[in-house]
Amino acid sequence: MTHLAILCVRNEAAFLLEWLAHHRATGFDDFLVFSNECTDGTDGMLDRLAEMGLLTHIRNDGPYDKGGIQFTALKAAAKMRQVKEAEWILPLDVDEFVNIHTGDHTLSALHAALPDATAITLTWRLFGTSGQTRYQDTPVLDTFTRCAPVVMHWPWRSAMFKTLYRNDGTYKKPGVHRPRDPDTSKLDAANWADGAGRALPDLFKTKRIFSNYGQDNYSLVQLNHYPLGALESYVLKADRGRAVHSDDLLGLDYFVERNFNTDTDTTIQSLAPQRAAELAALMADPTLATLHEQAVNWRKTRFTQLLQLEPFRALFGRLMMTPPTKPIGAKAARFLIQHANLGRRKIAEQP
C-alpha cells in the first residue's frame, strides 16, 4: 500500500528533516509538500529534497481563496495525479507526528490491527513547552516530552483529529482534518475507526473533526502535536501566521489551550533507531546540512529582530509569566458543555 502525506509549510526548515525522517520510518512512502512565502530557506530545502526524489514540492505563494493558505493548497492537491493515485492519504502539519502503538509501530502494523477500516482518526495528544524558554537546535521528539493526560475533558480542541483515509473514491478531496466532498452512494460502505480501534458512528463520516473526550483515544495510534515548541519558537510562530486562519493573530488564548505539561509520554521513541538512521542519511547530504544550519541561524536572528518590536516583546513577556495549563476536571467540563449546548439551542431557535 502507498501512503501519501500532504504537508503545508512556511519558515520551518529547521524542523523539516526530523519530520520527514520520522514519517519515512513510520512507513509513508510519498510526500506532497506546499510552501508559501518562505524566507528561511524552507523552499530551497524542499527543492533539494525533490531533486533527491524524496518528495514533491509545490510553491503555494497565492493568491489564496477565501478558505486561506492551507485550503488553497489542498484544493490544488485534489486535482493532482499524485493524490488521485495514492492508496492512503493523511494531511499533516510539520508539528504533527504519527505515533503508532501496535506491532512494529509502522503503518503496516496499524492496518493489520484495523484491517476493515477505510478511515482512521488520529487524535491529537497536545505536548506543551516542557519548560523550554529559548529555542535550541535539538530534536523536537527528544526535547518536548511533557503533555496532556490521556483522558481530557476540555477543551474540544484537545480532541481534534487528522484522518488517515483510504483513497477509494468515497471522498473526492483531502481536507485539513477530514476528507471532503463525499460520494453519498459510497458512504454506507465506509468504515471509520478511532485511534483506540472503536467503530465510529455515521456522524463521523461527514461532519466531526474531534473525538469524544472523557475517554482514551490513543491505545492503537495517536498524533503527537507540538503546537508551541519553546517560548521563543511560539513568538516566531506568531510572526509566521496561521495556515488555516491566516488573519487570526496568535496570542495567549491559543497558547493556554495547548500548553499541557502534566504527563510524560516518550512512546514515540519506539522508532528512534529507524528515525535516527533516516535523519543521518538526510544530513549526510552537504546541501541539506547547510540549509538546516542556515535555517537555525535564521530563527535566532529573526527572534532578536522581533523582540525589538513591542507586540512581540510583550507576547514573549506574557508567555514567561504564564504558568503551565491545568487540565479541567470532568465536573467543570460538564458545566461548560452544558452552557455551550444551551447557547447552541438558543441560536437554533432564533427566527
C-alpha positions in Angstrom: 0.0 0.0 0.0 1.2 3.5 -0.8 0.8 6.2 1.9 0.8 9.9 0.9 1.4 12.6 3.5 0.4 16.1 2.4 2.1 19.0 4.2 1.9 22.8 4.1 4.9 24.7 5.5 6.3 28.2 5.9 9.6 29.1 7.5 10.0 25.7 9.1 13.2 24.3 7.5 14.8 23.9 11.0 12.2 21.1 11.8 11.6 19.7 8.3 14.3 17.0 8.2 13.3 15.5 11.5 9.6 15.4 10.5 10.5 13.7 7.2 12.8 11.2 8.8 10.2 10.2 11.3 7.4 9.7 8.8 9.7 7.8 6.4 10.4 5.5 9.4 6.7 5.2 10.1 6.0 3.9 6.6 5.0 6.9 4.5 6.5 6.5 1.0 5.2 9.6 -0.7 5.2 13.2 0.3 3.5 16.2 -1.3 4.7 19.5 0.3 3.3 23.0 -0.4 5.4 26.0 0.7 4.4 29.7 0.8 6.4 32.9 1.1 9.4 31.3 2.9 12.3 33.5 4.0 14.3 30.9 6.0 15.2 28.6 3.1 12.4 26.1 3.5 11.6 26.3 -0.2 15.2 25.7 -1.1 15.4 22.7 1.2 12.2 21.3 -0.4 13.7 21.8 -3.8 16.8 19.8 -2.8 14.6 17.0 -1.3 12.6 17.0 -4.5 15.9 16.7 -6.6 16.8 13.7 -4.4 13.4 12.1 -5.3 12.1 12.2 -1.7 9.1 14.4 -2.1 7.1 16.6 -4.5 7.4 20.4 -3.8 4.8 22.9 -4.9 5.1 26.6 -4.3 1.8 28.0 -3.0 2.5 31.7 -3.0 -1.0 32.9 -3.7 -3.4 34.4 -4.4 -5.4 32.4 -1.9 -9.1 31.7 -1.9 -11.4 32.7 1.0 -10.6 29.4 2.8 -7.0 30.5 3.4 -3.5 29.2 2.6 -3.9 25.6 3.6 -7.3 25.2 2.0 -6.0 26.6 -1.3 -3.1 24.1 -1.2 -5.4 21.1 -0.5 -7.8 22.3 -3.3 -4.9 22.2 -5.7 -3.8 18.9 -4.4 -7.1 17.3 -5.1 -6.5 17.8 -8.9 -3.1 16.3 -8.9 -2.4 12.8 -10.3 -0.2 12.0 -7.3 -3.1 12.5 -5.0 -5.6 10.7 -7.2 -3.4 7.6 -7.4 -2.5 7.4 -3.7 -4.0 4.5 -1.8 -4.0 6.1 1.6 -3.8 9.9 2.3 -3.1 11.9 5.5 -2.8 15.7 5.5 -0.4 16.8 8.3 1.4 19.8 9.7 5.1 19.9 10.5 4.4 19.9 14.2 2.4 16.7 14.0 4.0 13.3 14.3 2.2 10.0 13.8 2.7 7.7 16.8 1.6 4.1 16.4 1.4 1.9 19.5 0.8 -1.6 17.9 3.1 -4.1 16.3 6.3 -2.7 14.9 4.9 0.9 15.2 4.5 1.3 11.4 1.5 2.0 9.2 1.5 -1.7 8.2 1.0 -2.7 11.8 -1.8 -0.2 12.2 -3.6 -1.6 9.2 -3.1 -5.1 10.5 -4.8 -4.1 13.7 -7.7 -2.4 11.8 -8.0 -4.4 8.6 -11.5 -3.3 7.8 -11.1 0.4 8.4 -11.3 2.8 5.5 -10.7 5.9 7.7 -8.8 6.1 11.0 -8.9 9.2 13.2 -5.6 10.2 14.7 -6.4 12.2 17.7 -4.1 15.0 18.9 -2.1 14.5 22.1 -1.0 18.0 22.9 2.6 18.5 24.0 3.4 21.7 25.9 6.6 23.7 26.2 8.3 21.2 28.7 9.6 24.3 30.5 11.7 25.4 27.4 12.1 29.1 27.0 14.8 29.5 24.3 14.9 27.7 21.0 17.6 25.1 20.6 18.6 23.0 17.6 17.7 19.8 19.2 15.1 17.1 18.0 11.6 18.0 18.8 10.8 14.5 19.8 13.6 14.3 22.3 13.1 17.8 23.7 9.3 18.0 24.3 8.1 15.1 26.3 5.6 16.7 28.7 2.0 16.6 27.5 -1.7 16.4 28.3 -3.2 13.5 30.1 -4.5 10.5 28.2 -8.1 11.4 29.1 -9.1 15.0 28.5 -12.5 16.6 29.3 -11.9 20.1 27.9 -11.3 22.0 25.5 -12.7 20.3 22.5 -9.6 21.3 20.5 -7.6 18.8 22.7 -9.5 16.0 21.0 -9.2 17.2 17.4 -8.0 14.6 14.9 -6.5 14.2 11.5 -7.8 11.4 9.2 -5.8 8.7 7.5 -8.2 7.5 4.8 -8.3 5.1 2.0 -8.5 6.9 -1.3 -11.1 4.6 -2.8 -13.4 7.3 -4.2 -15.6 7.8 -1.2 -14.2 11.3 -0.8 -13.1 13.4 -3.7 -10.9 15.9 -1.9 -8.4 15.9 1.0 -9.3 18.3 3.9 -7.3 19.7 6.8 -8.9 17.4 9.5 -11.1 15.0 7.4 -11.6 14.1 3.8 -14.1 16.3 1.9 -16.7 16.1 -0.9 -18.2 12.6 -0.2 -19.8 10.4 -2.7 -23.1 9.7 -0.8 -23.6 6.5 -2.8 -20.4 5.1 -1.2 -20.8 6.3 2.4 -22.6 3.2 3.7 -19.5 1.1 2.9 -17.1 3.5 4.6 -15.8 2.1 7.9 -14.4 4.7 10.3 -12.4 3.7 13.4 -10.8 5.8 16.1 -7.3 5.6 17.5 -8.4 3.0 20.0 -9.9 0.7 17.4 -13.5 1.6 18.2 -16.0 1.7 15.3 -17.3 5.3 14.9 -20.9 6.3 14.1 -22.1 7.7 10.8 -21.8 11.3 12.0 -18.0 11.0 11.7 -18.3 10.1 8.0 -19.5 13.6 7.1 -19.1 16.1 10.0 -17.0 15.6 13.1 -13.4 16.9 13.4 -12.8 16.0 17.0 -13.0 12.7 19.0 -15.3 12.2 22.0 -13.4 13.4 25.1 -13.5 11.9 28.5 -12.0 8.6 27.1 -8.7 7.2 25.9 -8.5 7.7 22.2 -4.9 6.6 21.8 -4.4 2.8 22.5 -3.6 2.0 18.9 -2.4 5.3 17.5 -2.2 9.0 18.4 -1.0 12.1 16.7 1.7 13.8 18.8 1.1 17.5 18.3 3.8 20.1 19.2 2.0 23.4 18.5 4.1 25.6 20.8 7.7 24.5 21.0 9.9 26.7 23.2 8.5 30.1 24.1 10.9 31.6 21.6 9.5 29.4 18.9 6.0 30.4 19.8 6.9 34.1 19.1 8.2 33.1 15.7 5.0 31.1 15.1 3.0 34.3 15.9 5.2 36.2 13.4 4.7 33.5 10.7 0.9 33.4 11.0 -1.5 30.6 10.8 -2.0 28.4 7.7 -5.8 27.9 8.2 -6.9 31.2 9.8 -4.2 33.5 8.5 -5.8 36.7 9.7 -6.0 35.4 13.3 -3.1 36.6 15.4 -1.7 34.0 17.9 -1.8 35.1 21.5 -2.2 33.7 25.0 -5.6 32.1 24.2 -4.1 29.7 21.7 -1.1 29.1 24.0 -3.1 28.4 27.1 -5.4 25.9 25.4 -2.4 23.9 24.3 0.4 24.2 27.0 -0.3 21.0 28.9 2.7 19.5 30.8 1.1 17.3 33.4 2.2 13.9 31.9 5.2 12.5 30.2 5.0 10.4 27.0 8.1 9.1 25.3 6.3 6.3 23.3 7.3 7.9 20.0 10.8 6.8 20.7 9.8 3.3 19.7 11.0 4.3 16.2 14.1 6.3 17.4 16.7 4.0 15.8 15.0 4.0 12.4 14.3 7.7 12.6 18.0 8.4 13.5 19.1 6.4 10.5 16.8 8.3 8.2 17.9 11.6 9.6 21.6 10.8 9.4 21.1 9.9 5.7 19.5 13.2 5.1 22.1 15.2 7.0 24.9 13.4 5.1 23.9 15.5 2.1 26.0 18.7 2.2 23.3 20.9 0.7 20.7 19.8 3.2 23.1 20.1 6.1 24.0 23.6 5.1 20.3 24.6 4.6 19.4 23.2 8.0 22.2 25.2 9.7 21.2 28.4 7.9 17.6 27.9 9.0 18.7 27.5 12.6 20.6 30.8 12.4 17.7 32.5 10.7 15.4 31.6 13.6 17.9 33.1 16.1 18.3 36.3 14.1 14.6 36.7 13.4 13.8 36.3 17.1 16.3 39.0 18.0 14.6 41.3 15.4 11.1 40.5 16.7 12.0 41.2 20.3 12.8 44.8 19.4 9.1 45.3 18.4 6.6 45.9 21.2 3.9 43.5 20.2 6.3 40.5 20.1 8.3 41.6 23.1 5.0 41.9 25.1 4.0 38.5 23.9 7.2 36.9 25.0 7.0 38.6 28.4 3.4 37.3 28.9 4.5 33.8 27.9 7.2 33.8 30.5 4.6 34.9 33.1 2.1 32.3 32.2 2.2 29.0 34.2 1.6 25.6 32.5 -2.1 24.9 31.8 -4.1 23.0 34.3 -6.4 20.4 32.8 -10.1 20.8 33.7 -11.8 18.0 35.5 -14.9 16.2 34.4 -17.4 18.1 36.6 -16.1 21.5 35.5 -16.1 20.4 31.8 -19.7 19.2 32.1 -20.7 22.7 33.4 -19.0 24.4 30.4 -20.5 21.9 27.9 -24.0 22.4 29.4 -23.8 26.1 28.7 -22.3 25.6 25.3 -25.3 23.4 24.4 -27.7 26.0 25.8 -26.1 28.6 23.6 -26.4 26.4 20.5 -30.1 25.8 21.2 -30.7 29.5 21.7 -29.2 30.2 18.3 -31.1 27.4 16.6 -34.4 28.8 18.0 -33.9 32.2 16.6 -36.2 33.1 13.7 
